[in-house]
């Protein structure tokens, strides 16, 4: 064994003294990189790292990277919806579809993630709309089918189709078509609280402020109608008064009036012509009474 006093041999002449090597620095983990640094990497490498580790930081990176796809699909769906539907609500549903797509994406299928996630995002948005819709899906489908047939017939013929033509094209009978029309009448729903237009004074005008209530009658119109009816029928016999009322107010035909008064249709027509001629002569000198006041 060499003794402890043995000195190390001097280095050979011309040989360089070796320096101690510095330890290698460990590479920075991908999940700890910033979004800007991740953008500079190969996206396949990032996907492989995420699928191997399930890193939450990489998942958040993918959510932010592909959030524009959510907005794009949400705006496309929103373009065909009423104004009451908020595009932000559609985006919230689309984000859940994007999250599911991130978790289920398989890199080995050689499909771009943008192509894979678009149907998932759109499906999540449509599912949310269906859950919010109080009209059954079957009714929506049948209503859309009727509208498609109506548009196709109108494009082919150039005129608005009748209900019989639509029912014949659909292959349904009258009762079934009436049921389809009755169910579809409940599909169109709008909010009475939405803005109808902006008034000149800046006050918001809502739908409920301008909607017309057909159940109410105008008292002034009813009074004028009653006075005009009394003026026209004044001086007529009972049969003549009934002819005027039944023909102009009840909108019966000459044949129906004849059956009511036990007269022939030709006799009713003759009496009607005589009544009209007399009324014209009677009202000729009273035109000023019917002129609007200024």
C-alpha positions as a Markdown table, in Angstrom:
| # | Residue | x | y | z |
|---|---|---|---|---|
| 1 | Unk | 0.0 | 0.0 | 0.0 |
| 2 | Unk | 1.4 | 3.5 | -0.7 |
| 3 | Unk | 2.4 | 5.4 | 2.4 |
| 4 | Unk | 0.5 | 8.5 | 3.5 |
| 5 | Unk | 3.5 | 10.6 | 2.8 |
| 6 | Unk | 3.5 | 9.7 | -0.8 |
| 7 | Unk | 3.1 | 13.0 | -2.8 |
| 8 | Unk | 0.9 | 13.1 | -5.9 |
| 9 | Unk | 2.8 | 12.9 | -9.1 |
| 10 | Unk | 3.2 | 16.2 | -10.9 |
| 11 | Unk | 1.1 | 16.6 | -14.1 |
| 12 | Unk | 2.9 | 15.9 | -17.3 |
| 13 | Unk | 4.4 | 18.8 | -19.1 |
| 14 | Unk | 2.0 | 20.5 | -21.4 |
| 15 | Unk | -1.1 | 18.9 | -19.9 |
| 16 | Unk | -3.9 | 21.3 | -18.8 |
| 17 | Unk | -5.2 | 21.1 | -15.3 |
| 18 | Unk | -8.8 | 19.9 | -15.2 |
| 19 | Unk | -11.4 | 22.1 | -13.6 |
| 20 | Unk | -14.2 | 20.7 | -11.5 |
| 21 | Unk | -17.4 | 20.4 | -13.5 |
| 22 | Unk | -20.4 | 22.5 | -12.3 |
| 23 | Unk | -23.5 | 20.4 | -11.6 |
| 24 | Unk | -26.2 | 20.5 | -14.4 |
| 25 | Unk | -29.2 | 22.7 | -13.7 |
| 26 | Unk | -32.5 | 20.8 | -13.8 |
| 27 | Unk | -35.0 | 21.9 | -16.6 |
| 28 | Unk | -37.9 | 24.0 | -15.5 |
| 29 | Unk | -41.2 | 22.0 | -15.3 |
| 30 | Unk | -43.6 | 22.7 | -18.1 |
| 31 | Unk | -46.5 | 23.3 | -15.8 |
| 32 | Unk | -44.5 | 26.1 | -14.0 |
| 33 | Unk | -44.0 | 28.0 | -17.3 |
| 34 | Unk | -46.0 | 31.2 | -18.0 |
| 35 | Unk | -48.7 | 31.3 | -20.7 |
| 36 | Unk | -46.3 | 33.2 | -23.0 |
| 37 | Unk | -43.6 | 30.6 | -22.5 |
| 38 | Unk | -46.1 | 27.8 | -23.2 |
| 39 | Unk | -47.2 | 29.5 | -26.4 |
| 40 | Unk | -43.7 | 29.3 | -27.6 |
| 41 | Unk | -43.6 | 25.5 | -27.1 |
| 42 | Unk | -44.8 | 22.8 | -29.4 |
| 43 | Unk | -48.5 | 22.3 | -28.5 |
| 44 | Unk | -48.2 | 18.5 | -28.8 |
| 45 | Unk | -45.5 | 18.6 | -26.1 |
| 46 | Unk | -47.8 | 20.5 | -23.9 |
| 47 | Unk | -50.7 | 18.1 | -24.5 |
| 48 | Unk | -48.4 | 15.1 | -23.7 |
| 49 | Unk | -47.4 | 16.7 | -20.5 |
| 50 | Unk | -51.0 | 17.4 | -19.5 |
| 51 | Unk | -52.2 | 13.9 | -20.3 |
| 52 | Unk | -49.3 | 12.5 | -18.3 |
| 53 | Unk | -49.6 | 14.7 | -15.2 |
| 54 | Unk | -53.1 | 16.1 | -15.3 |
| 55 | Unk | -51.7 | 19.5 | -14.2 |
| 56 | Unk | -54.3 | 22.0 | -13.2 |
| 57 | Unk | -52.0 | 24.8 | -14.4 |
| 58 | Unk | -51.9 | 23.3 | -17.9 |
| 59 | Unk | -55.7 | 22.8 | -17.9 |
| 60 | Unk | -56.2 | 26.5 | -17.1 |
| 61 | Unk | -53.8 | 27.3 | -19.9 |
| 62 | Unk | -55.8 | 25.3 | -22.4 |
| 63 | Unk | -59.0 | 27.0 | -21.1 |
| 64 | Unk | -57.6 | 30.4 | -21.7 |
| 65 | Unk | -56.0 | 29.4 | -25.1 |
| 66 | Unk | -59.3 | 28.1 | -26.6 |
| 67 | Unk | -61.7 | 30.5 | -24.9 |
| 68 | Unk | -62.1 | 32.3 | -28.2 |
| 69 | Unk | -63.7 | 29.1 | -29.7 |
| 70 | Unk | -66.3 | 29.3 | -27.0 |
| 71 | Unk | -67.3 | 32.9 | -27.8 |
| 72 | Unk | -67.3 | 32.1 | -31.6 |
| 73 | Unk | -69.8 | 29.2 | -31.2 |
| 74 | Unk | -71.9 | 31.0 | -28.6 |
| 75 | Unk | -72.3 | 34.0 | -30.9 |
| 76 | Unk | -73.2 | 31.8 | -33.8 |
| 77 | Unk | -76.0 | 30.1 | -31.8 |
| 78 | Unk | -77.1 | 33.5 | -30.3 |
| 79 | Unk | -77.6 | 35.0 | -33.8 |
| 80 | Unk | -80.7 | 32.8 | -34.2 |
| 81 | Unk | -82.2 | 33.3 | -30.8 |
| 82 | Unk | -84.4 | 36.1 | -29.3 |
| 83 | Unk | -82.8 | 39.1 | -27.8 |
| 84 | Unk | -83.8 | 37.9 | -24.3 |
| 85 | Unk | -81.1 | 35.3 | -24.4 |
| 86 | Unk | -77.8 | 36.6 | -23.1 |
| 87 | Unk | -74.7 | 35.5 | -25.0 |
| 88 | Unk | -72.7 | 35.4 | -21.8 |
| 89 | Unk | -75.0 | 32.7 | -20.5 |
| 90 | Unk | -74.3 | 30.7 | -23.6 |
| 91 | Unk | -70.6 | 31.2 | -23.1 |
| 92 | Unk | -70.9 | 29.8 | -19.6 |
| 93 | Unk | -72.4 | 26.6 | -20.9 |
| 94 | Unk | -69.9 | 26.5 | -23.6 |
| 95 | Unk | -67.0 | 26.6 | -21.1 |
| 96 | Unk | -68.3 | 23.4 | -19.5 |
| 97 | Unk | -68.2 | 21.8 | -23.0 |
| 98 | Unk | -64.6 | 23.0 | -23.5 |
| 99 | Unk | -63.6 | 21.5 | -20.1 |
| 100 | Unk | -65.1 | 18.2 | -21.0 |
| 101 | Unk | -63.3 | 18.3 | -24.4 |
| 102 | Unk | -59.9 | 19.0 | -22.7 |
| 103 | Unk | -60.3 | 16.1 | -20.4 |
| 104 | Unk | -61.5 | 13.7 | -23.1 |
| 105 | Unk | -59.1 | 14.7 | -25.9 |
| 106 | Unk | -56.9 | 11.9 | -27.2 |
| 107 | Unk | -53.7 | 13.1 | -28.9 |
| 108 | Unk | -53.1 | 9.7 | -30.5 |
| 109 | Unk | -56.0 | 10.2 | -32.8 |
| 110 | Unk | -54.1 | 12.8 | -34.8 |
| 111 | Unk | -57.0 | 15.3 | -34.8 |
| 112 | Unk | -56.6 | 19.0 | -34.1 |
| 113 | Unk | -58.1 | 20.0 | -30.8 |
| 114 | Unk | -59.9 | 22.9 | -32.5 |
| 115 | Unk | -61.8 | 20.4 | -34.7 |
| 116 | Unk | -62.5 | 18.1 | -31.8 |
| 117 | Unk | -63.8 | 20.6 | -29.3 |
| 118 | Unk | -66.2 | 22.6 | -31.6 |
| 119 | Unk | -69.0 | 20.0 | -31.5 |
| 120 | Unk | -68.6 | 19.5 | -27.8 |
| 121 | Unk | -68.9 | 23.3 | -27.1 |
| 122 | Unk | -71.9 | 23.6 | -29.4 |
| 123 | Unk | -73.5 | 20.6 | -27.9 |
| 124 | Unk | -73.1 | 21.9 | -24.4 |
| 125 | Unk | -74.7 | 25.2 | -25.4 |
| 126 | Unk | -77.7 | 23.5 | -27.1 |
| 127 | Unk | -78.2 | 21.2 | -24.1 |
| 128 | Unk | -78.4 | 24.2 | -21.8 |
| 129 | Unk | -80.9 | 25.9 | -24.1 |
| 130 | Unk | -83.1 | 22.7 | -24.1 |
| 131 | Unk | -83.0 | 22.5 | -20.3 |
| 132 | Unk | -84.2 | 26.1 | -20.2 |
| 133 | Unk | -86.9 | 25.6 | -22.8 |
| 134 | Unk | -90.4 | 24.9 | -21.5 |
| 135 | Unk | -91.7 | 23.8 | -24.9 |
| 136 | Unk | -91.2 | 20.0 | -25.6 |
| 137 | Unk | -88.5 | 19.2 | -28.0 |
| 138 | Unk | -90.9 | 17.2 | -30.3 |
| 139 | Unk | -93.1 | 20.4 | -30.6 |
| 140 | Unk | -90.1 | 22.4 | -31.7 |
| 141 | Unk | -89.1 | 19.8 | -34.2 |
| 142 | Unk | -92.6 | 19.6 | -35.8 |
| 143 | Unk | -92.9 | 23.3 | -35.8 |
| 144 | Unk | -89.6 | 23.7 | -37.6 |
| 145 | Unk | -90.7 | 21.0 | -40.1 |
| 146 | Unk | -93.9 | 22.9 | -40.9 |
| 147 | Unk | -92.0 | 26.1 | -41.4 |
| 148 | Unk | -89.5 | 24.4 | -43.7 |
| 149 | Unk | -92.3 | 22.9 | -45.9 |
| 150 | Unk | -94.0 | 26.3 | -46.0 |
| 151 | Unk | -90.9 | 28.1 | -47.2 |
| 152 | Unk | -90.2 | 25.3 | -49.8 |
| 153 | Unk | -93.7 | 25.6 | -51.3 |
| 154 | Unk | -93.6 | 29.4 | -51.4 |
| 155 | Unk | -90.2 | 29.3 | -53.2 |
| 156 | Unk | -91.5 | 26.8 | -55.8 |
| 157 | Unk | -94.9 | 28.5 | -56.4 |
| 158 | Unk | -94.1 | 32.1 | -55.6 |
| 159 | Unk | -97.3 | 32.5 | -53.5 |
| 160 | Unk | -98.0 | 31.8 | -49.9 |
| 161 | Unk | -99.2 | 28.2 | -49.4 |
| 162 | Unk | -102.6 | 27.3 | -47.8 |
| 163 | Unk | -102.9 | 25.1 | -44.8 |
| 164 | Unk | -104.3 | 22.3 | -47.0 |
| 165 | Unk | -101.2 | 22.4 | -49.2 |
| 166 | Unk | -98.9 | 22.3 | -46.2 |
| 167 | Unk | -100.8 | 19.4 | -44.6 |
| 168 | Unk | -100.8 | 17.5 | -47.9 |
| 169 | Unk | -97.1 | 17.9 | -48.3 |
| 170 | Unk | -96.5 | 16.8 | -44.7 |
| 171 | Unk | -98.8 | 13.8 | -45.3 |
| 172 | Unk | -101.1 | 14.4 | -42.3 |
| 173 | Unk | -104.8 | 14.9 | -42.1 |
| 174 | Unk | -106.7 | 18.0 | -41.1 |
| 175 | Unk | -107.0 | 17.1 | -37.4 |
| 176 | Unk | -103.3 | 16.2 | -37.1 |
| 177 | Unk | -102.3 | 19.5 | -38.8 |
| 178 | Unk | -104.6 | 21.5 | -36.5 |
| 179 | Unk | -102.9 | 19.9 | -33.5 |
| 180 | Unk | -99.5 | 20.8 | -34.9 |
| 181 | Unk | -100.6 | 24.4 | -35.4 |
| 182 | Unk | -102.1 | 24.6 | -32.0 |
| 183 | Unk | -99.0 | 23.3 | -30.3 |
| 184 | Unk | -96.7 | 25.5 | -32.3 |
| 185 | Unk | -98.6 | 28.6 | -31.3 |
| 186 | Unk | -97.1 | 28.4 | -27.9 |
| 187 | Unk | -93.5 | 28.4 | -29.2 |
| 188 | Unk | -93.1 | 32.1 | -29.8 |
| 189 | Unk | -92.6 | 33.8 | -26.4 |
| 190 | Unk | -91.2 | 37.2 | -25.8 |
| 191 | Unk | -90.6 | 39.1 | -22.6 |
| 192 | Unk | -93.0 | 42.0 | -21.9 |
| 193 | Unk | -90.2 | 43.7 | -19.9 |
| 194 | Unk | -87.8 | 44.0 | -22.8 |
| 195 | Unk | -87.2 | 47.4 | -24.4 |
| 196 | Unk | -89.4 | 48.2 | -27.4 |
| 197 | Unk | -87.7 | 51.4 | -28.4 |
| 198 | Unk | -86.0 | 54.4 | -26.9 |
| 199 | Unk | -88.3 | 57.4 | -26.5 |
| 200 | Unk | -87.3 | 60.9 | -27.3 |
| 201 | Unk | -87.0 | 61.8 | -23.6 |
| 202 | Unk | -84.6 | 59.0 | -22.9 |
| 203 | Unk | -87.3 | 57.0 | -21.1 |
| 204 | Unk | -87.3 | 53.3 | -21.9 |
| 205 | Unk | -90.5 | 52.0 | -23.6 |
| 206 | Unk | -91.2 | 48.4 | -22.8 |
| 207 | Unk | -93.3 | 45.9 | -24.8 |
| 208 | Unk | -96.0 | 45.9 | -22.1 |
| 209 | Unk | -96.4 | 49.7 | -22.6 |
| 210 | Unk | -97.3 | 49.4 | -26.3 |
| 211 | Unk | -99.1 | 46.0 | -26.4 |
| 212 | Unk | -102.7 | 46.2 | -27.6 |
| 213 | Unk | -105.5 | 44.6 | -25.6 |
| 214 | Unk | -108.1 | 43.5 | -28.0 |
| 215 | Unk | -110.5 | 42.5 | -25.2 |
| 216 | Unk | -111.1 | 46.2 | -24.4 |
| 217 | Unk | -113.4 | 48.4 | -26.4 |
| 218 | Unk | -113.2 | 52.1 | -27.0 |
| 219 | Unk | -116.4 | 53.7 | -25.4 |
| 220 | Unk | -116.3 | 56.5 | -28.0 |
| 221 | Unk | -116.2 | 54.1 | -30.9 |
| 222 | Unk | -119.1 | 52.1 | -29.5 |
| 223 | Unk | -121.1 | 55.3 | -29.0 |
| 224 | Unk | -120.5 | 56.4 | -32.6 |
| 225 | Unk | -121.3 | 53.0 | -33.9 |
| 226 | Unk | -124.6 | 52.9 | -32.0 |
| 227 | Unk | -125.5 | 56.4 | -33.1 |
| 228 | Unk | -124.7 | 55.7 | -36.8 |
| 229 | Unk | -126.7 | 52.5 | -36.6 |
| 230 | Unk | -129.7 | 54.3 | -35.3 |
| 231 | Unk | -129.3 | 57.1 | -37.9 |
| 232 | Unk | -129.2 | 54.6 | -40.8 |
| 233 | Unk | -132.1 | 52.5 | -39.7 |
| 234 | Unk | -134.3 | 55.4 | -38.8 |
| 235 | Unk | -137.4 | 55.5 | -40.9 |
| 236 | Unk | -137.1 | 51.9 | -42.2 |
| 237 | Unk | -139.6 | 49.2 | -41.7 |
| 238 | Unk | -138.9 | 46.2 | -39.4 |
| 239 | Unk | -138.0 | 44.0 | -42.4 |
| 240 | Unk | -135.8 | 46.7 | -44.0 |
| 241 | Unk | -134.0 | 47.4 | -40.7 |
| 242 | Unk | -133.3 | 43.7 | -40.2 |
| 243 | Unk | -131.9 | 43.4 | -43.7 |
| 244 | Unk | -129.4 | 46.3 | -43.0 |
| 245 | Unk | -128.4 | 44.9 | -39.6 |
| 246 | Unk | -128.0 | 41.3 | -40.7 |
| 247 | Unk | -126.2 | 42.2 | -43.9 |
| 248 | Unk | -123.8 | 44.9 | -42.7 |
| 249 | Unk | -123.4 | 44.2 | -39.0 |
| 250 | Unk | -123.9 | 40.4 | -38.8 |
| 251 | Unk | -122.4 | 39.8 | -42.2 |
| 252 | Unk | -125.0 | 37.3 | -43.4 |
| 253 | Unk | -125.5 | 36.4 | -47.0 |
| 254 | Unk | -128.7 | 37.3 | -49.0 |
| 255 | Unk | -129.7 | 33.7 | -48.9 |
| 256 | Unk | -129.3 | 33.4 | -45.1 |
| 257 | Unk | -131.2 | 36.7 | -44.6 |
| 258 | Unk | -134.0 | 35.3 | -46.8 |
| 259 | Unk | -134.2 | 32.1 | -44.8 |
| 260 | Unk | -134.4 | 34.2 | -41.6 |
| 261 | Unk | -137.1 | 36.6 | -42.9 |
| 262 | Unk | -139.0 | 33.9 | -44.9 |
| 263 | Unk | -138.3 | 35.7 | -48.2 |
| 264 | Unk | -136.6 | 34.6 | -51.4 |
| 265 | Unk | -133.1 | 35.6 | -52.1 |
| 266 | Unk | -134.1 | 37.7 | -55.1 |
| 267 | Unk | -136.6 | 39.6 | -53.0 |
| 268 | Unk | -134.0 | 40.3 | -50.3 |
| 269 | Unk | -131.6 | 41.6 | -53.0 |
| 270 | Unk | -134.3 | 43.8 | -54.5 |
| 271 | Unk | -135.2 | 45.3 | -51.0 |
| 272 | Unk | -131.5 | 45.8 | -50.3 |
| 273 | Unk | -131.0 | 47.8 | -53.5 |
| 274 | Unk | -134.0 | 49.9 | -52.7 |
| 275 | Unk | -132.8 | 50.6 | -49.2 |
| 276 | Unk | -129.3 | 51.6 | -50.4 |
| 277 | Unk | -130.7 | 54.0 | -52.9 |
| 278 | Unk | -133.0 | 55.7 | -50.3 |
| 279 | Unk | -130.1 | 55.9 | -47.8 |
| 280 | Unk | -127.9 | 57.6 | -50.3 |
| 281 | Unk | -130.5 | 60.2 | -51.1 |
| 282 | Unk | -131.1 | 60.7 | -47.4 |
| 283 | Unk | -127.4 | 61.1 | -46.5 |
| 284 | Unk | -126.6 | 63.3 | -49.5 |
| 285 | Unk | -127.5 | 66.5 | -47.7 |
| 286 | Unk | -125.9 | 65.5 | -44.4 |
| 287 | Unk | -122.3 | 65.0 | -45.5 |
| 288 | Unk | -121.1 | 67.9 | -43.3 |
| 289 | Unk | -122.3 | 66.1 | -40.2 |
| 290 | Unk | -119.9 | 63.3 | -40.9 |
| 291 | Unk | -116.8 | 65.5 | -41.5 |
| 292 | Unk | -114.2 | 65.4 | -38.8 |
| 293 | Unk | -114.1 | 68.4 | -36.5 |
| 294 | Unk | -110.9 | 70.5 | -36.6 |
